[in-house]
Amino acid sequence: MQRLAVINVVGLSKDHLGKHTPNITSLANRNSVQLLDPPLPAVTSTVQTTLLTGLQPKDHGIVANGWHERETNSTHFWRQSNTLAKGEMIWDTAKKLDPDFTCANMFWWFNMYSSVDFAVTPRPIYCADGRKIPDIWTNPTSLRTELQKTLGQFPLFHFWGPMANITSSTWIADASILVEEKLSPTLMFVYLPHLDYSLQKVGPNHSSITKQLWLIDREVGKLIDHFNKQNMQVCVMSEYGIDEVNGTLALNKILRDAGFLAIRKELGREYLDAGQSSAFAVPDHQIAHVYVKNKTQTAEVVSLLSKVEGVEQVIQGNERGDLAHERCGEIVVIAKQNYWFVHDWWNDESSAPDYQQTVDIHHKPGYDPREMFLAKGWRGSKPRIAFKLLAKKIGFRTLFNVIEMDSSVIRGSHGRTPAMGATSPIIIPPRTITNSDPIPATSFKELVLSWLELS
């Protein structure tokens, strides 16, 4: 049995190889570079679950980073329990083949309460007074104290939000080295998000990406050096590519104007009432699940959305193919390459829900990359933020409403597949692969088992 480390450099594509990524490029030159064919939608939770189970979304059930629960009439994004993902995880298959096999999962999604031997994942503490304290969840639980005692508190606010930067990826890389030194897993999955956020903020063609490539390459190089010294094979990969966008689509506004959306007004603000809505959209980057209560209205909704400028495909029923799971919307809408979806339904910013101007990934019924930007003007200014932080520190409850609402600030997105013209993610395998065909994400599990010499 061989040992292996899989480093997920999110957003990495073939175009990024070269002088700005010397460590990653050196590994690619020694081995090979393969294109990865991700499932639809090409988003974090869906792709990672397909990679780890070898199954399509229709079988593992992770149809996006979030979806609507028809039973509870509530929409949830970024849940973490592994029981939400169906299918046999790669570490379970490996352990059947060799009982001595162990695996460490460093920040890949659906990590909590899984059967993996060692796990580390972000898990903030949400206090009753409104504070959000950075923290992690680990298995074994002792790792939580050990890692934060050595490396300091997990930098949650550098992991997501307007302060997201290389600091969080550095912490994850350093924690991965400590876990390997202490526990010596046979297989290790490492998630480095930095490049992903940079590409979404400014787009893949912005001049500042050069610096961000250097920064993430430094962390990958550190990991490669460490794993090589431990006689571990190294695979560097990404789960999707990022494409330039310059337009947004607000399907819920269109559905509202057509009379399908139900709005509940509370304290002067407008909230989506999904349970009362005839049809509503749950967007995730460049795809959106549209849930239709009365199936006889499906054709009418399809007709409406098919006419929207910026929409490339509107699919339903069996057309949804490998995405046709019970969690899937009755309709799936796919944006054209230079568009992405927002969840907005309000026509006036003053009517938006109170959480919209905050970093609140669990209340928003859609992925919102605007959370990476501070609001323009006074609302996002340093003096106002300092005042808000002071108020929280001395015990006052205050809404940290400092986030941008203008969707035009986002310049990069993903979710479409390479077959639709999207930029392809890549795999740099630990051993040269001579076949130049793209590797289906469903084949990755078997590939890893072969590299471990377990299959």
C-alpha distance (Angstrom), angle and dihedral (degrees) to the residues before:
residue distance angle dihedral
M1 . . .
Q2 3.81 . .
R3 3.81 126.2 .
L4 3.79 122.7 -122.6
A5 3.81 140.3 -172.9
V6 3.81 119.3 -158.8
I7 3.82 112.4 -159.6
N8 3.81 114.2 -164.1
V9 3.82 108.4 -155.1
V10 3.78 96.9 -174.4
G11 3.81 115.0 -138.2
L12 3.81 95.1 14.7
S13 3.81 114.7 146.1
K14 3.78 137.0 175.0
D15 3.81 90.2 -97.0
H16 3.80 89.6 65.1
L17 3.79 94.1 62.7
G18 3.79 114.2 101.8
K19 3.77 140.6 62.8
H20 3.82 94.4 -19.2
T21 3.82 92.9 57.8
P22 3.83 104.2 40.5
N23 3.81 96.2 159.4
I24 3.80 96.3 47.3
T25 3.80 91.9 41.1
S26 3.81 92.2 50.3
L27 3.81 89.8 55.5
A28 3.81 90.3 47.6
N29 3.81 91.7 50.5
R30 3.81 91.3 51.4
N31 3.80 93.6 49.0
S32 3.80 124.1 10.2
V33 3.79 142.3 -84.4
Q34 3.79 119.2 -119.1
L35 3.78 128.7 -174.6
L36 3.80 116.0 -123.1
D37 3.79 120.9 -140.9
P38 3.83 106.3 -148.4
P39 3.81 125.5 -163.0
L40 3.79 124.1 -106.8
P41 2.96 117.1 -64.2
A42 3.80 98.2 39.5
V43 3.81 93.7 -152.3
T44 3.79 131.1 127.5
S45 3.79 104.3 -97.4
T46 3.80 95.6 40.6
V47 3.80 97.3 45.5
Q48 3.80 95.6 43.5
T49 3.80 91.9 50.0
T50 3.81 90.9 50.2
L51 3.80 90.4 48.9
L52 3.81 92.6 50.3
T53 3.82 98.0 42.8
G54 3.80 103.7 28.9
L55 3.82 88.0 -130.7
Q56 3.78 134.2 121.4
P57 3.84 120.4 -116.7
K58 3.81 91.1 -102.4
D59 3.81 87.1 64.1
H60 3.83 104.7 34.9
G61 3.82 93.7 38.5
I62 3.81 100.8 -135.7
V63 3.80 97.6 126.6
A64 3.82 95.3 166.9
N65 3.79 140.5 -23.7
G66 3.79 85.4 -72.9
W67 3.78 140.4 3.0
H68 3.79 142.8 -175.2
E69 3.80 119.9 -93.3
R70 3.76 108.5 -140.6
E71 3.82 91.2 -165.0
T72 3.80 94.3 59.1
N73 3.82 99.0 23.7
S74 3.79 88.9 -129.0
T75 3.78 133.3 121.9
H76 3.80 121.6 -138.4
F77 3.79 131.9 -171.3
W78 3.79 130.1 -172.6
R79 3.78 99.9 12.3
Q80 3.79 112.9 167.0
S81 3.79 111.5 -157.9
N82 3.80 111.1 119.8
T83 3.81 90.8 -144.7
L84 3.82 87.9 77.0
A85 3.80 89.5 68.9
K86 3.80 116.2 71.6
G87 3.78 126.6 -153.6
E88 3.77 135.3 56.9
M89 3.79 112.8 -59.7
I90 3.77 118.2 -133.4
W91 3.80 93.0 -110.6
D92 3.81 91.3 55.6
T93 3.80 91.1 51.6
A94 3.81 91.0 47.1
K95 3.80 92.9 49.9
K96 3.80 90.1 54.3
L97 3.80 88.3 55.0
D98 3.81 94.2 45.6
P99 3.84 121.8 11.3
D100 3.83 89.9 -157.1
F101 3.80 91.7 62.8
T102 3.84 117.7 114.3
C103 3.79 131.9 -177.4
A104 3.81 136.2 -160.0
N105 3.80 121.0 -156.9
M106 3.80 112.8 -160.3
F107 3.81 108.3 -168.4
W108 3.81 101.5 -38.4
W109 3.79 107.4 142.3
F110 3.84 128.4 -91.7
N111 3.79 87.0 31.2
M112 3.80 98.6 138.5
Y113 3.81 118.7 100.0
S114 3.80 91.9 -2.0
S115 3.79 125.1 142.1
V116 3.81 91.8 -111.2
D117 3.81 112.8 125.5
F118 3.81 97.3 -128.8
A119 3.80 126.3 20.7
V120 3.80 138.0 177.7
T121 3.81 121.8 178.6
P122 3.84 137.1 153.3
R123 3.78 114.6 -89.5
P124 3.82 116.1 165.6
I125 3.79 122.2 -156.6
Y126 3.81 109.8 -118.7
C127 3.80 109.3 -154.4
A128 3.80 125.4 -155.4
D129 3.81 90.3 -119.6
G130 3.80 91.2 61.5
R131 3.79 98.7 -98.7
K132 3.80 120.5 138.2
I133 3.79 111.9 -152.7
P134 3.82 119.7 -164.4
D135 3.80 113.8 -116.3
I136 3.79 143.5 138.5
W137 3.80 138.1 -129.1
T138 3.78 116.7 -134.8
N139 3.75 143.0 179.2
P140 2.94 114.8 -119.2
T141 3.79 91.0 36.5
S142 3.80 91.6 -138.6
L143 3.83 89.2 70.2
R144 3.78 89.7 69.6
T145 3.80 92.4 65.4
E146 3.79 95.9 36.4
L147 3.79 95.8 52.1
Q148 3.80 96.5 44.5
K149 3.80 91.8 44.2
T150 3.80 90.0 55.3
L151 3.80 101.4 34.6
G152 3.78 101.9 24.9
Q153 3.79 128.1 -116.4
F154 3.78 113.3 -27.4
P155 3.86 105.2 -95.7
L156 3.80 96.1 -123.7
F157 3.79 94.1 163.9
H158 3.81 89.1 56.5
F159 3.82 89.9 48.0
W160 3.81 93.9 61.3
G161 3.79 135.8 0.2
P162 3.82 135.0 44.9
M163 3.82 91.5 -41.2
A164 3.82 95.0 51.7
N165 3.80 108.8 138.1
I166 3.80 144.7 132.0
T167 3.83 91.9 -60.9
S168 3.81 93.5 84.6
S169 3.81 94.4 47.5
T170 3.81 89.1 48.7
W171 3.81 90.0 52.6
I172 3.81 91.7 49.1
A173 3.82 91.6 48.2
D174 3.80 91.9 49.5
A175 3.80 91.5 45.9
S176 3.80 90.1 50.6
I177 3.79 90.6 54.8
L178 3.81 91.1 50.0
V179 3.81 92.1 48.5
E180 3.80 91.2 49.3
E181 3.80 92.0 49.1
K182 3.79 92.8 48.5
L183 3.81 102.3 37.7
S184 3.82 106.3 20.1
P185 3.82 97.4 -149.3
T186 3.79 119.8 -162.3
L187 3.81 90.9 -133.2
M188 3.79 128.3 24.6
F189 3.81 129.2 -171.8
V190 3.83 115.4 -160.0
Y191 3.82 124.4 -171.7
L192 3.82 118.9 -156.1
P193 3.85 111.0 -178.9
H194 3.81 103.1 175.9
L195 3.80 100.9 101.0
D196 3.81 91.9 46.3
Y197 3.79 93.4 60.9
S198 3.80 94.1 43.9
L199 3.80 91.4 52.3
Q200 3.80 92.5 49.0
K201 3.79 92.9 48.9
V202 3.80 100.4 49.7
G203 3.81 104.5 9.7
P204 3.80 129.7 -112.0
N205 3.81 94.7 -79.5
H206 3.80 99.1 54.2
S207 3.80 116.8 118.3
S208 3.82 92.3 -127.9
I209 3.82 91.1 66.9
T210 3.81 88.9 79.1
K211 3.81 90.3 67.7
Q212 3.79 92.2 45.2
L213 3.81 90.5 53.0
W214 3.80 89.9 53.7
L215 3.81 90.6 49.9
I216 3.81 96.6 50.5
D217 3.81 92.2 40.7
R218 3.80 88.8 57.0
E219 3.80 90.8 57.5
V220 3.80 92.7 44.9
G221 3.80 90.0 49.4
K222 3.78 90.3 52.7
L223 3.79 90.3 52.8
I224 3.81 94.1 45.2
D225 3.82 90.9 52.0
H226 3.78 92.0 49.3
F227 3.79 96.2 45.9
N228 3.80 92.3 46.3
K229 3.81 89.9 54.5
Q230 3.81 87.9 52.8
N231 3.82 91.2 51.7
M232 3.79 91.2 -112.7
Q233 3.77 122.2 146.9
V234 3.81 114.3 -125.8
C235 3.80 129.6 -141.4
V236 3.81 118.1 -175.5
M237 3.76 115.5 -164.6
S238 3.81 146.6 150.7
E239 3.77 131.1 -140.8
Y240 3.82 99.9 -142.8
G241 3.79 141.7 -6.4
I242 3.79 126.1 -116.8
D243 3.81 122.8 -124.5
E244 3.78 130.8 -162.7
V245 3.82 114.7 -98.3
N246 3.79 130.4 -171.4
G247 3.79 103.6 168.1
T248 3.80 138.6 58.0
L249 3.78 132.9 -151.0
A250 3.81 122.6 -150.9
L251 3.80 103.1 -166.5
N252 3.79 93.0 173.9
K253 3.81 90.5 61.1
I254 3.79 89.3 53.1
L255 3.80 91.7 47.5
R256 3.79 89.8 47.4
D257 3.80 93.2 52.1
A258 3.81 88.7 50.0
G259 3.82 91.8 53.0
F260 3.81 98.4 -109.8
L261 3.81 98.3 109.8
A262 3.81 124.1 78.8
I263 3.82 116.9 -149.4
R264 3.79 125.7 -162.9
K265 3.81 116.3 -157.0
E266 3.79 116.3 -146.1
L267 3.81 126.2 170.7
G268 3.77 91.2 -16.6
R269 3.79 95.1 -50.8
E270 3.80 132.8 105.2
Y271 3.80 121.7 -123.5
L272 3.78 127.3 -175.4
D273 3.80 111.7 -112.0
A274 3.79 99.3 -155.9
G275 3.79 94.8 177.8
Q276 3.80 91.1 57.7
S277 3.80 95.5 41.1
S278 3.79 120.8 103.4
A279 3.81 88.9 -151.5
F280 3.80 134.6 -2.7
A281 3.79 137.4 167.4
V282 3.81 129.8 -121.2
P283 3.82 103.8 -163.2
D284 3.80 126.4 -159.8
H285 3.80 114.6 -178.7
Q286 3.84 106.2 -64.5
I287 3.81 98.7 -6.5
A288 3.79 131.3 62.2
H289 3.78 132.1 -165.1
V290 3.79 110.9 -142.3
Y291 3.80 114.5 -158.8
V292 3.80 115.9 -154.6
K293 3.80 117.7 -165.6
N294 3.79 98.3 -164.2
K295 3.81 107.4 46.3
T296 3.81 90.9 -156.5
Q297 3.82 87.1 69.2
T298 3.80 94.1 55.3
A299 3.81 95.0 95.0
E300 3.82 90.6 50.1
V301 3.82 91.6 51.9
V302 3.81 91.4 46.0
S303 3.80 90.1 52.2
L304 3.80 91.8 48.7
L305 3.81 95.8 49.2
S306 3.81 94.8 41.5
K307 3.79 88.8 66.3
V308 3.80 94.9 54.7
E309 3.81 114.6 114.9
G310 3.79 108.0 -118.7
V311 3.80 95.9 30.0
E312 3.79 113.8 116.8
Q313 3.81 103.1 178.6
V314 3.79 137.5 13.6
I315 3.79 111.2 -170.5
Q316 3.79 133.0 178.9
G317 3.80 141.2 173.7
N318 3.80 114.8 -3.2
E319 3.81 89.7 -3.3
R320 3.81 86.9 76.9
G321 3.82 87.8 71.8
D322 3.81 112.9 173.6
L323 3.81 89.9 11.8
A324 3.81 95.2 58.6
H325 3.81 99.5 115.7
E326 3.82 125.6 138.6
R327 3.83 89.2 -106.8
C328 3.79 90.4 57.2
G329 3.77 120.1 101.7
E330 3.79 117.6 -105.1
I331 3.79 83.7 -114.5
V332 3.80 129.4 33.3
V333 3.81 117.8 -158.7
I334 3.79 121.9 -160.8
A335 3.80 121.7 -161.7
K336 3.76 126.1 -136.7
Q337 3.79 114.0 -99.3
N338 3.82 97.1 -93.4
Y339 3.83 96.1 45.8
W340 3.79 135.3 76.2
F341 3.82 133.5 -171.2
V342 3.81 128.5 -110.0
H343 3.79 122.9 -166.2
D344 3.84 93.8 -136.3
W345 3.81 119.8 136.9
W346 3.83 101.2 164.7
N347 3.79 123.8 95.3
D348 3.79 95.7 -157.4
E349 3.80 123.4 48.2
S350 3.80 90.6 -139.5
S351 3.83 88.1 63.0
A352 3.80 95.3 52.1
P353 3.83 117.7 114.2
D354 3.79 114.3 -86.4
Y355 3.80 91.4 -113.5
Q356 3.80 93.8 57.8
Q357 3.80 94.2 83.2
T358 3.81 91.7 50.1
V359 3.80 137.3 70.6
D360 3.80 97.3 -99.2
I361 3.80 113.2 145.5
H362 3.80 94.0 171.1
H363 3.81 101.1 53.0
K364 3.79 99.4 42.7
P365 3.83 111.2 89.3
G366 3.78 91.9 -140.2
Y367 3.78 142.1 31.1
D368 3.81 109.9 -78.2
P369 3.84 116.6 -166.8
R370 3.81 89.7 177.1
E371 3.80 84.4 84.6
M372 3.81 86.0 81.4
F373 3.82 90.6 67.7
L374 3.77 131.7 70.7
A375 3.79 113.9 -134.2
K376 3.77 117.7 -95.9
G377 3.79 118.0 -108.0
W378 3.79 127.8 6.6
R379 3.80 96.4 -20.8
G380 3.80 92.1 65.8
S381 3.79 97.8 30.7
K382 3.81 124.0 127.3
P383 3.84 95.3 -117.5
R384 3.82 91.9 52.6
I385 3.82 92.3 45.7
A386 3.81 90.2 48.7
F387 3.80 90.2 51.5
K388 3.80 91.2 49.3
L389 3.80 91.9 49.5
L390 3.80 91.7 48.8
A391 3.79 91.2 50.2
K392 3.81 90.7 52.1
K393 3.80 91.8 46.4
I394 3.80 93.8 55.3
G395 3.79 92.0 47.1
F396 3.80 106.8 -94.6
R397 3.79 118.4 136.6
T398 3.78 109.1 -127.3
L399 3.78 133.5 162.9
F400 3.80 110.0 -113.1
N401 3.80 91.0 -142.5
V402 3.80 100.2 163.8
I403 3.83 102.3 119.0
E404 3.80 126.8 115.7
M405 3.81 118.7 -108.4
D406 3.80 98.3 -170.8
S407 3.82 106.4 104.6
S408 3.82 93.2 -159.9
V409 3.81 90.5 79.5
I410 3.82 90.4 76.3
R411 3.80 113.0 88.8
G412 3.81 104.0 171.5
S413 3.80 135.2 47.9
H414 3.80 144.5 157.0
G415 3.80 143.2 -167.8
R416 3.80 100.3 114.4
T417 3.80 119.0 101.3
P418 3.82 128.1 -118.7
A419 3.81 88.1 -109.3
M420 3.82 85.6 64.5
G421 3.80 91.0 50.9
A422 3.80 98.7 -92.6
T423 3.79 121.7 144.5
S424 3.79 109.9 -89.9
P425 3.80 124.6 -121.8
I426 3.80 116.4 -133.1
I427 3.78 143.1 -137.6
I428 3.80 122.2 -148.1
P429 3.81 99.8 -165.3
P430 3.81 125.7 -152.4
R431 3.80 88.6 -120.0
T432 3.78 129.2 37.6
I433 3.79 115.7 -91.7
T434 3.81 112.1 -157.1
N435 3.80 96.7 -167.5
S436 3.81 107.8 92.7
D437 3.81 96.0 -161.3
P438 3.83 116.6 116.0
I439 3.79 112.6 -95.0
P440 3.83 113.1 -121.3
A441 3.79 111.5 -127.4
T442 3.81 87.1 -127.5
S443 3.84 88.9 63.9
F444 3.80 95.5 53.7
K445 3.80 94.4 86.3
E446 3.81 92.5 57.0
L447 3.79 90.7 44.6
V448 3.81 91.4 55.2
L449 3.81 91.2 48.5
S450 3.80 89.2 52.3
W451 3.82 91.6 50.1
L452 3.80 88.1 51.4
E453 3.82 86.6 49.3
L454 3.78 90.6 -124.1
S455 3.81 100.5 117.9
